Amino acid sequence: MSKECLECGEKITGRVDKKFCSDPCRNSYNNRLNKDSSNLIRNTNNLLRKNYRILQELNPDQKATVPKAKMAEKGFDFNFFTSTYTTKSGTIYYFVYDMGYLPLENNFIALVKRE
């Protein structure tokens, strides 16, 4: 019983558990499988990545305070975050994966990194 490549259908030779005839076929198959299915998902993921990079850039020492205008100037979108954390006192931190921020008074933002 011979197996066929999942991508191109060619006959596979070699190991019994092999699924693809070559690395390009394996890459092509996985790229197609993992491609974001809609513009909404792709655009949201791109915005989250951009926000994350901005937080990393402005918070190299795991804790910082920056003006809100500086974040906005770099293109940070405050509408996109992955989770929130509410402290016992009711303070709400907004997180983009492990990088978080807390809006402060006078248009400043406290940046933190979750350990």
Beta strands, then each sheet from edge to edge (+ up, - down):
strand 1: 63-67
strand 2: 83-86
strand 3: 92-96
strand 4: 99-103
strand 5: 108-113
sheet 1: 1+ 5- 4+ 3- 2+
end
